[in-house]
Amino acid sequence: MKKLAVLTLTLSLILGLGLVGAGQDKEVITLKVMTTPHPGAPHYGYLGPVGTGETKEKMPEWYENSPVQIYEENHPNVDIKLDVDVVPKSNYTKQLYLAVSSNKKYDLVRVDEMQVAQLAATGYFTPQFSEDYEQWAEDKGLYENFVKGSTYDGKFYGILDRTGSRAIWVWKDVLHEAGYTMEDVSSAEGLLEALPEITETAKEEFGMSGGLEYPFDAGWVVDQSWGWLYQLGGSILEKNEEGEWEPGFNNEAGVKTLNYIKNLVDNGATLQRDWQWMLANFMDRKYAMTYEGSWAVSAITSKYPDKSHEELTDMIGVIPTTKFEGKELRALAGGWMWMIPRAAPNPDIAHEVIMTMLNNRESYAHMLVQEGNLPTSEWMFDAPQYKDMVTKDIPEPWYEQFRRGVAGGVHRPSLEQYSQIQKAFWDATQKVVVNDVPAEEALDAAAKQVRDILEG
């Protein structure tokens, strides 16, 4: 009996030590991440919990569905730790290029669509997973705009996985008092025709400052203009017979685009050089209509927390942008993506974590909703998990308008010189709108500038 007891105790000790050893054998992998904070997303890393267990307590659903958590469930012997450098957005570009110049060993870096081409051209980031991304884009119906934005020199450097939609927000009471409907102002021609009367009604009947608030700063004006330019058959750049890039805006489409902006101003639109984001003036009822984006929904819902979705949509209407009659809706849509440096310590793990998110609708949906972003593919827009979650925060009629905006997205060209091209078009816009220079003359001068930029 003593021998049996000793044998039982020995086996228990061996098994116990074995279990402890198995726990100790769990491989800990630290992913070094660089990102910038997003409003309303306290976890910063966007891929999994960072630091203490506070995230698990405050955001249990997000925690359980985060890509890192799901990756760990699929790989029970792996423990992923996120070491995240969170850089303020105002300083992010500078820190990105410092990381590139010093070949800093990040596993994942969050990159704005506007910087993909410039950063890919440095050689700091790897296209080694291009085939996987390309296959995903084909299988999931990634909109063409985001296919272009995810690539450089024919290679995918990641997937633009989230975006926003342009938007024109409208106080319906003013619109209806002036005798118009949302359908009336959804066309470019209809808004232009209705604007004088809407402006008069806004000022005289509602004590507002004006009918339409139009942000007039370089980046925003040009970005908004590209949608109209593409609707009308133009483009930012186009390739000539030799396969070289040249301006695609010094034509009838470009002339109509710049003249449309000038006509809006002539018909009563208020130019705002000192732009107040997140619908600041609109929510204070200073203007009947304003330009912004899907990201501004929170400004409305936070101001009216007790309003139902039906009440909100009765008060406020939205369209992605105005559409010229007989044309397809087009609007600029940017986005964000994760890119992997060539010097990444754990490139395969980093890539697999990203693909875990992209291939899991539940996880992907939680990421998008937490950050207030929209997806970039048919697959996610059609996902019941995503739509059920997002329409708790966004009224469904608004959501459907945003989907139209994303589907009709226009891409900024993947060229290092884009910022210079943007400035040339902005200079032309100011000449036409402010200084009454003929659009043809202003665009010819801008086209010459762009040719010099491309040849230089």
ZAMARGU-4260 file (C-alpha; in steps of 0.2 Angstrom, whole numbers, plus 5000, padded with zeros to 4 digits):
<rodrens>
0) 5000/5000/5000 | 5015/5012/5004 | 5022/5008/4987 | 5006/5012/4979 | 5004/5029/4988
5) 5022/5034/4984 | 5019/5029/4966 | 5003/5040/4965 | 5012/5054/4973 | 5027/5053/4961
10) 5015/5053/4946 | 5006/5068/4952 | 5022/5078/4954 | 5028/5073/4937 | 5011/5078/4929
15) 5010/5094/4939 | 5028/5099/4934 | 5023/5094/4916 | 5008/5106/4916 | 5019/5120/4924
20) 5032/5117/4910 | 5019/5118/4897 | 5014/5135/4903 | 5031/5141/4903 | 5035/5134/4886
25) 5022/5147/4878 | 5031/5157/4866 | 5030/5176/4869 | 5032/5187/4853 | 5033/5205/4854
30) 5026/5215/4839 | 5034/5233/4838 | 5020/5244/4831 | 5020/5262/4826 | 5003/5271/4825
35) 4993/5287/4828 | 4979/5288/4840 | 4961/5288/4833 | 4947/5298/4842 | 4936/5286/4852
40) 4949/5272/4851 | 4958/5271/4868 | 4967/5255/4864 | 4978/5264/4851 | 4985/5248/4844
45) 4969/5244/4834 | 4975/5226/4834 | 4974/5220/4852 | 4975/5226/4870 | 4990/5237/4875
50) 4997/5238/4893 | 4986/5233/4907 | 4970/5223/4907 | 4960/5238/4907 | 4954/5236/4889
55) 4947/5219/4893 | 4936/5226/4907 | 4930/5242/4898 | 4928/5234/4881 | 4925/5215/4883
60) 4918/5212/4866 | 4931/5222/4857 | 4944/5213/4867 | 4938/5195/4863 | 4937/5199/4844
65) 4953/5209/4842 | 4965/5201/4829 | 4978/5197/4842 | 4966/5188/4853 | 4959/5178/4839
70) 4977/5174/4833 | 4981/5168/4850 | 4966/5156/4851 | 4972/5149/4834 | 4990/5147/4841
75) 4988/5142/4859 | 5006/5141/4862 | 5009/5159/4857 | 5007/5175/4867 | 5007/5191/4857
80) 5013/5207/4866 | 5010/5224/4857 | 5024/5237/4860 | 5016/5252/4853 | 5023/5269/4849
85) 5008/5281/4848 | 5013/5297/4839 | 5001/5312/4839 | 4994/5315/4822 | 5002/5332/4820
90) 5019/5324/4822 | 5016/5308/4813 | 5023/5311/4796 | 5039/5318/4803 | 5041/5302/4814
95) 5037/5291/4800 | 5051/5298/4789 | 5063/5297/4804 | 5059/5279/4806 | 5063/5276/4788
100) 5079/5286/4788 | 5085/5276/4803 | 5078/5259/4797 | 5069/5257/4813 | 5064/5239/4816
105) 5045/5240/4818 | 5034/5225/4814 | 5019/5235/4808 | 5017/5254/4804 | 5000/5262/4801
110) 5001/5272/4785 | 4989/5285/4777 | 4984/5282/4759 | 4992/5298/4754 | 5009/5292/4760
115) 5009/5274/4753 | 5018/5278/4737 | 5031/5290/4744 | 5035/5277/4758 | 5035/5262/4747
120) 5047/5271/4735 | 5060/5272/4749 | 5062/5253/4750 | 5059/5253/4769 | 5043/5243/4767
125) 5042/5226/4760 | 5030/5220/4746 | 5034/5201/4750 | 5016/5198/4754 | 5009/5206/4739
130) 5001/5190/4732 | 4992/5186/4747 | 4985/5204/4748 | 4981/5203/4729 | 4971/5187/4731
135) 4961/5194/4746 | 4957/5210/4736 | 4950/5199/4722 | 4941/5187/4733 | 4933/5200/4744
140) 4928/5213/4731 | 4940/5227/4737 | 4934/5243/4728 | 4945/5247/4713 | 4949/5264/4721
145) 4957/5255/4736 | 4966/5242/4725 | 4975/5256/4717 | 4979/5265/4734 | 4986/5249/4741
150) 4999/5246/4727 | 5015/5254/4722 | 5024/5249/4706 | 5012/5235/4703 | 5014/5227/4720
155) 5003/5227/4735 | 5011/5234/4751 | 4995/5230/4762 | 4977/5233/4761 | 4968/5249/4763
160) 4956/5242/4776 | 4946/5257/4782 | 4940/5273/4775 | 4927/5287/4777 | 4915/5295/4765
165) 4913/5313/4760 | 4897/5321/4765 | 4886/5336/4763 | 4875/5338/4779 | 4858/5347/4777
170) 4846/5354/4790 | 4830/5348/4782 | 4818/5361/4791 | 4827/5375/4781 | 4827/5365/4765
175) 4809/5362/4766 | 4805/5380/4771 | 4814/5386/4755 | 4803/5374/4745 | 4816/5360/4741
180) 4819/5342/4745 | 4835/5331/4748 | 4832/5325/4730 | 4832/5342/4723 | 4850/5346/4730
185) 4857/5329/4727 | 4862/5335/4709 | 4876/5347/4706 | 4864/5357/4695 | 4850/5356/4708
190) 4860/5362/4722 | 4867/5377/4712 | 4849/5382/4707 | 4842/5381/4724 | 4856/5389/4734
195) 4851/5407/4732 | 4834/5404/4739 | 4840/5392/4753 | 4853/5405/4758 | 4839/5419/4759
200) 4828/5407/4769 | 4842/5402/4781 | 4846/5420/4784 | 4829/5428/4785 | 4818/5414/4792
205) 4831/5405/4804 | 4844/5419/4808 | 4858/5409/4801 | 4874/5416/4793 | 4871/5408/4777
210) 4865/5393/4766 | 4880/5383/4762 | 4897/5383/4771 | 4911/5379/4759 | 4928/5375/4767
215) 4941/5384/4757 | 4958/5377/4761 | 4971/5369/4750 | 4969/5350/4754 | 4950/5350/4756
220) 4945/5360/4741 | 4956/5349/4729 | 4951/5333/4737 | 4932/5338/4735 | 4936/5344/4717
225) 4943/5327/4711 | 4926/5319/4713 | 4918/5331/4701 | 4932/5330/4689 | 4931/5312/4688
230) 4912/5313/4686 | 4914/5324/4671 | 4927/5313/4662 | 4943/5321/4668 | 4957/5314/4679
235) 4971/5320/4690 | 4983/5312/4679 | 4982/5301/4663 | 4995/5291/4653 | 5000/5296/4636
240) 5004/5285/4621 | 5022/5283/4627 | 5015/5277/4644 | 5021/5293/4653 | 5010/5302/4666
245) 5003/5319/4661 | 4989/5331/4668 | 4972/5325/4665 | 4963/5340/4671 | 4966/5354/4658
250) 4951/5350/4648 | 4932/5353/4647 | 4930/5342/4663 | 4943/5353/4673 | 4935/5369/4667
255) 4917/5364/4672 | 4924/5358/4689 | 4932/5375/4693 | 4918/5385/4686 | 4906/5375/4697
260) 4915/5380/4713 | 4915/5398/4707 | 4896/5397/4703 | 4893/5390/4720 | 4901/5405/4728
265) 4892/5417/4716 | 4876/5409/4721 | 4879/5412/4740 | 4891/5399/4747 | 4902/5405/4761
270) 4920/5402/4759 | 4928/5397/4775 | 4947/5398/4776 | 4947/5395/4794 | 4938/5379/4794
275) 4930/5372/4810 | 4930/5353/4809 | 4917/5340/4816 | 4902/5351/4810 | 4905/5365/4823
280) 4896/5379/4814 | 4883/5367/4807 | 4878/5360/4824 | 4877/5378/4830 | 4864/5381/4817
285) 4875/5394/4808 | 4873/5386/4791 | 4859/5376/4782 | 4871/5365/4773 | 4890/5361/4776
290) 4903/5349/4769 | 4911/5336/4780 | 4911/5317/4781 | 4905/5301/4789 | 4917/5304/4803
295) 4906/5318/4809 | 4892/5307/4814 | 4897/5307/4832 | 4896/5326/4833 | 4877/5324/4829
300) 4873/5309/4840 | 4883/5316/4855 | 4873/5333/4854 | 4856/5323/4852 | 4859/5307/4863
305) 4840/5305/4866 | 4835/5306/4848 | 4830/5290/4839 | 4837/5287/4822 | 4821/5291/4814
310) 4820/5308/4823 | 4838/5311/4818 | 4835/5308/4799 | 4819/5318/4800 | 4830/5333/4806
315) 4846/5330/4796 | 4849/5324/4778 | 4866/5318/4770 | 4873/5314/4753 | 4891/5309/4749
320) 4892/5323/4736 | 4882/5332/4723 | 4882/5322/4706 | 4881/5330/4689 | 4865/5325/4679
325) 4868/5309/4669 | 4885/5305/4678 | 4890/5292/4690 | 4893/5298/4708 | 4912/5299/4712
330) 4920/5306/4727 | 4938/5305/4734 | 4940/5292/4747 | 4956/5289/4756 | 4960/5277/4770
335) 4973/5268/4781 | 4983/5252/4780 | 4996/5242/4789 | 5013/5241/4781 | 5027/5229/4786
340) 5045/5235/4785 | 5059/5225/4777 | 5068/5225/4794 | 5053/5219/4804 | 5059/5206/4817
345) 5043/5196/4815 | 5036/5199/4797 | 5027/5183/4795 | 5018/5184/4812 | 5014/5203/4809
350) 5007/5198/4792 | 4996/5183/4799 | 4989/5195/4812 | 4983/5207/4799 | 4976/5193/4788
355) 4967/5186/4804 | 4958/5203/4805 | 4954/5204/4786 | 4947/5186/4785 | 4937/5187/4801
360) 4921/5197/4798 | 4917/5198/4817 | 4935/5205/4821 | 4935/5217/4807 | 4918/5224/4811
365) 4923/5227/4829 | 4939/5236/4823 | 4929/5247/4811 | 4915/5252/4823 | 4926/5256/4837
370) 4936/5268/4826 | 4920/5275/4817 | 4927/5270/4800 | 4919/5262/4785 | 4925/5246/4776
375) 4933/5246/4758 | 4926/5230/4751 | 4909/5223/4746 | 4912/5208/4757 | 4912/5219/4773
380) 4898/5231/4768 | 4888/5215/4765 | 4893/5207/4782 | 4878/5206/4794 | 4889/5207/4808
385) 4896/5224/4803 | 4879/5231/4797 | 4870/5226/4813 | 4884/5234/4824 | 4886/5250/4814
390) 4868/5254/4812 | 4866/5255/4831 | 4877/5271/4830 | 4873/5277/4812 | 4855/5278/4805
395) 4853/5266/4791 | 4848/5280/4778 | 4865/5289/4782 | 4874/5272/4781 | 4868/5268/4764
400) 4873/5286/4758 | 4890/5283/4765 | 4891/5266/4756 | 4887/5275/4739 | 4902/5287/4743
405) 4914/5273/4746 | 4909/5263/4731 | 4911/5278/4720 | 4928/5282/4727 | 4942/5291/4718
410) 4960/5288/4721 | 4974/5300/4723 | 4988/5294/4711 | 5002/5284/4719 | 5016/5296/4715
415) 5029/5304/4726 | 5025/5321/4718 | 5007/5321/4723 | 5008/5335/4735 | 5015/5346/4722
420) 5002/5341/4710 | 4989/5345/4723 | 4996/5362/4726 | 4996/5366/4707 | 4978/5363/4706
425) 4974/5373/4722 | 4983/5388/4714 | 4972/5386/4699 | 4957/5385/4710 | 4961/5401/4719
430) 4964/5410/4703 | 4947/5406/4696 | 4937/5407/4712 | 4945/5422/4720 | 4954/5432/4706
435) 4941/5429/4692 | 4955/5421/4680 | 4947/5411/4666 | 4947/5392/4671 | 4956/5388/4654
440) 4970/5400/4658 | 4972/5394/4676 | 4972/5376/4671 | 4984/5378/4657 | 4996/5386/4669
445) 4993/5372/4682 | 4996/5358/4669 | 5013/5366/4664 | 5018/5366/4682 | 5013/5348/4684
450) 5023/5343/4668 | 5038/5351/4675 | 5036/5342/4691 | 5034/5325/4683 | 5049/5328/4672
455) 5059/5334/4686
</rodrens>
